[in-house]
C-alpha cells in the first residue's frame, strides 16, 4: 500500500489506448489542430514521431485545472502538434476523471491524462487489456483549505469536509486524515456538493470546514477567507 499511496500522492498518469483514430471519409485536407501542413489522411496508421508515415487523429482527454497543467501547456504551446507528425491533435476537455475514464473505455478517446487511482481502477476493470500507462506527468498541486479557525489537524475532528472531485485527491485526503488520527471521508462526514459554485457557497456559509482541492478552486476557497492547512507538495 505504501507504494500505491506514494504513487497516488506523487503523479498524474497519462494513458494511451492505441492512438490510431482515423479521419472520416471525405474530411478536409486543411491543417488540423496540431498545426501541421495540409495533407491527405491515411486511416489506420499508428501514431509516430515526426517524419513517420503516421496519420489520423489523436483525441486527448484532459481537465482544465492545475492537475493537468502539463496537458494544457502541451496543448496551448503546440508541443503535441509539433511531435505528432501528420496526426491531427484534438484536445477534449472534461470536468472529471470519471468522465474521461468512461470515454476512454467507450473508445471515444485515444489517450487521457488521469489521476493514478482512476487509471489503476480502469486498468483493473479491463484486466489490463484496454489501456497502457505510459508516463507520469505531474506531482502535487492539491491543497487542504480550511476555515481560518482551524489551525491543527485535531480541530477537524467532527467537522465536515467536502468530497474531493478526483479519486487521487480522495485517496490523498483519506491518507492524510487517517495518519493524523481522523476518520477517512465518508458519506456521513462529506458535504453534498453540486459543483464548484455550490462548494464555495457552503464554505462561506460555514456548512463545511474545508476541502481538499486543486487550483483554481483551492485559490477561490482561500480568497473566500480560508487558510491552507496542507499543501500536497509538502507530502
C-alpha positions as semicolon CSV with decimal commas, in nm:
position;residue;x (nm);y (nm);z (nm)
1;X;0,000;0,000;0,000
2;X;0,283;0,241;0,066
3;X;0,395;0,221;-0,294
4;X;0,040;0,274;-0,421
5;X;-0,022;0,567;-0,187
6;X;0,310;0,724;-0,277
7;X;0,217;0,692;-0,642
8;X;-0,125;0,843;-0,579
9;X;0,023;1,139;-0,400
10;X;0,300;1,197;-0,647
11;X;0,177;1,157;-1,002
12;X;-0,090;1,213;-1,261
13;X;-0,086;0,934;-1,521
14;X;-0,101;0,979;-1,896
15;X;-0,276;0,686;-2,058
16;X;-0,293;0,573;-2,418
17;X;-0,527;0,326;-2,581
18;X;-0,395;0,266;-2,934
19;X;-0,391;0,619;-3,077
20;X;-0,499;0,523;-3,427
21;X;-0,829;0,704;-3,476
22;X;-0,880;0,760;-3,846
23;X;-1,022;1,065;-4,017
24;X;-1,373;1,039;-4,155
25;X;-1,401;0,975;-4,530
26;X;-1,418;1,299;-4,719
27;X;-1,265;1,502;-4,438
28;X;-1,096;1,828;-4,532
29;X;-0,723;1,817;-4,603
30;X;-0,669;2,154;-4,432
31;X;-0,434;2,181;-4,138
32;X;-0,568;2,029;-3,815
33;X;-0,544;2,141;-3,456
34;X;-0,182;2,032;-3,445
35;X;-0,075;2,298;-3,693
36;X;0,086;2,051;-3,932
37;X;0,100;2,110;-4,305
38;X;-0,206;2,012;-4,512
39;X;-0,202;1,650;-4,618
40;X;-0,431;1,362;-4,704
41;X;-0,524;1,141;-4,409
42;X;-0,447;0,771;-4,435
43;X;-0,668;0,589;-4,179
44;X;-0,538;0,306;-3,968
45;X;-0,174;0,412;-3,937
46;X;-0,017;0,424;-3,590
47;X;0,096;0,745;-3,426
48;X;0,467;0,805;-3,462
49;X;0,737;1,069;-3,425
50;X;0,791;1,348;-3,679
51;X;0,886;1,201;-4,013
52;X;0,696;0,879;-3,960
53;X;0,418;0,794;-4,207
54;X;0,151;0,823;-3,940
55;X;-0,184;0,988;-3,990
56;X;-0,529;1,010;-3,836
57;X;-0,646;1,187;-3,520
58;X;-0,531;1,173;-3,159
59;X;-0,823;1,252;-2,927
60;X;-0,667;1,353;-2,593
61;X;-0,874;1,389;-2,277
62;X;-0,772;1,638;-2,009
63;X;-0,921;1,850;-1,732
64;X;-0,889;2,228;-1,735
65;X;-0,729;2,267;-1,393
66;X;-0,381;2,276;-1,243
67;X;-0,367;1,899;-1,205
68;X;-0,349;1,873;-1,583
69;X;-0,121;2,172;-1,633
70;X;0,122;1,957;-1,831
71;X;-0,153;1,868;-2,077
72;X;-0,279;2,225;-2,102
73;X;0,070;2,363;-2,165
74;X;0,138;2,096;-2,425
75;X;-0,186;2,194;-2,595
76;X;-0,151;2,574;-2,573
77;X;0,219;2,585;-2,665
78;X;0,175;2,341;-2,953
79;X;0,407;2,067;-2,824
80;X;0,164;1,788;-2,911
81;X;0,115;1,907;-3,265
82;X;0,487;1,955;-3,322
83;X;0,559;1,594;-3,228
84;X;0,268;1,406;-3,385
85;X;0,379;1,427;-3,745
86;X;0,074;1,413;-3,973
87;X;-0,159;1,313;-3,691
88;X;-0,426;1,572;-3,613
89;X;-0,434;1,665;-3,244
90;X;-0,783;1,701;-3,095
91;X;-0,795;1,811;-2,727
92;X;-1,113;1,712;-2,544
93;X;-1,162;1,888;-2,205
94;X;-1,356;1,713;-1,926
95;X;-1,480;1,820;-1,584
96;X;-1,398;1,493;-1,406
97;X;-1,172;1,190;-1,424
98;X;-1,479;0,965;-1,424
99;X;-1,598;1,120;-1,749
100;X;-1,257;1,076;-1,908
101;X;-1,235;0,713;-1,797
102;X;-1,580;0,634;-1,934
103;X;-1,495;0,795;-2,268
104;X;-1,163;0,611;-2,285
105;X;-1,335;0,279;-2,212
106;X;-1,604;0,352;-2,471
107;X;-1,346;0,425;-2,740
108;X;-1,431;0,796;-2,758
109;X;-1,074;0,893;-2,660
110;X;-0,735;0,765;-2,772
111;X;-0,545;0,893;-2,470
112;X;-0,616;1,081;-2,148
113;X;-0,449;1,248;-1,853
114;X;-0,596;1,077;-1,546
115;X;-0,521;1,062;-1,177
116;X;-0,343;0,740;-1,075
117;X;-0,636;0,594;-0,879
118;X;-0,876;0,627;-1,172
119;X;-0,608;0,498;-1,406
120;X;-0,541;0,187;-1,198
121;X;-0,912;0,120;-1,149
122;X;-0,971;0,141;-1,523
123;X;-0,671;-0,082;-1,588
124;X;-0,801;-0,339;-1,337
125;X;-1,159;-0,324;-1,469
126;X;-1,037;-0,404;-1,817
127;X;-0,782;-0,661;-1,693
128;X;-0,505;-0,450;-1,840
129;X;-0,626;-0,517;-2,192
130;X;-0,765;-0,176;-2,283
131;X;-0,505;0,077;-2,174
132;X;-0,138;0,122;-2,105
133;X;0,001;0,367;-1,852
134;X;0,285;0,527;-2,043
135;X;0,414;0,816;-1,830
136;X;0,386;1,022;-1,515
137;X;0,309;1,385;-1,586
138;X;0,287;1,597;-1,270
139;X;0,310;1,589;-0,891
140;X;0,148;1,778;-0,606
141;X;-0,098;2,055;-0,678
142;X;-0,381;1,993;-0,431
143;X;-0,434;2,182;-0,106
144;X;-0,650;2,135;0,202
145;X;-0,810;2,476;0,253
146;X;-0,996;2,512;0,584
147;X;-1,178;2,766;0,796
148;X;-0,939;3,022;0,950
149;X;-1,043;2,891;1,293
150;X;-0,883;2,553;1,214
151;X;-0,508;2,561;1,283
152;X;-0,433;2,194;1,362
153;X;-0,549;1,859;1,219
154;X;-0,710;1,765;1,552
155;X;-0,955;2,054;1,519
156;X;-1,107;1,888;1,212
157;X;-1,247;1,606;1,423
158;X;-1,625;1,602;1,384
159;X;-1,627;1,869;1,114
160;X;-1,746;1,823;0,757
161;X;-1,507;1,834;0,463
162;X;-1,619;1,847;0,102
163;X;-1,585;1,540;-0,115
164;X;-1,284;1,578;-0,348
165;X;-1,369;1,555;-0,716
166;X;-1,073;1,341;-0,818
167;X;-1,014;0,986;-0,698
168;X;-0,647;1,062;-0,627
169;X;-0,746;1,365;-0,418
170;X;-0,987;1,144;-0,221
171;X;-0,709;0,890;-0,157
172;X;-0,461;1,162;-0,059
173;X;-0,711;1,327;0,176
174;X;-0,805;0,996;0,340
175;X;-0,441;0,900;0,383
176;X;-0,356;1,234;0,546
177;X;-0,663;1,226;0,773
178;X;-0,604;0,872;0,897
179;X;-0,235;0,945;0,960
180;X;-0,349;1,222;1,194
181;X;-0,594;1,001;1,382
182;X;-0,901;1,131;1,197
183;X;-1,165;0,920;1,019
184;X;-1,145;0,898;0,643
185;X;-1,407;1,086;0,445
186;X;-1,740;0,906;0,448
187;X;-2,089;0,990;0,331
188;X;-2,178;1,092;0,686
189;X;-1,894;1,343;0,706
190;X;-1,899;1,460;0,347
191;X;-2,097;1,763;0,238
192;X;-2,320;1,717;-0,063
193;X;-2,196;1,943;-0,339
194;X;-2,315;2,035;-0,686
195;X;-2,013;2,187;-0,847
196;X;-1,755;2,446;-0,751
197;X;-2,001;2,732;-0,702
198;X;-2,207;2,532;-0,451
199;X;-1,895;2,426;-0,264
200;X;-1,786;2,788;-0,231
201;X;-2,131;2,887;-0,101
202;X;-2,124;2,610;0,160
203;X;-1,776;2,713;0,270
204;X;-1,871;3,080;0,306
205;X;-2,183;2,980;0,500
206;X;-1,982;2,764;0,738
207;X;-2,160;2,442;0,637
208;X;-1,826;2,276;0,557
209;X;-1,495;2,325;0,733
210;X;-1,286;2,292;0,418
211;X;-1,199;2,098;0,107
212;X;-0,903;1,916;-0,048
213;X;-0,895;2,066;-0,396
214;X;-0,667;2,179;-0,677
215;X;-0,650;2,532;-0,819
216;X;-0,839;2,727;-0,928
217;X;-1,092;2,608;-0,666
218;X;-0,840;2,597;-0,380
219;X;-0,739;2,955;-0,465
220;X;-1,105;3,061;-0,464
221;X;-1,156;2,896;-0,125
222;X;-0,854;3,085;0,011
223;X;-0,989;3,410;-0,132
224;X;-1,321;3,334;0,043
225;X;-1,144;3,350;0,379
226;X;-0,989;3,006;0,402
227;X;-0,636;2,915;0,501
228;X;-0,414;2,643;0,356
229;X;-0,364;2,374;0,620
230;X;-0,188;2,127;0,389
231;X;-0,018;2,169;0,054
232;X;0,022;1,833;-0,118
233;X;0,371;1,928;-0,236
234;X;0,486;1,901;0,129
235;X;0,380;1,537;0,136
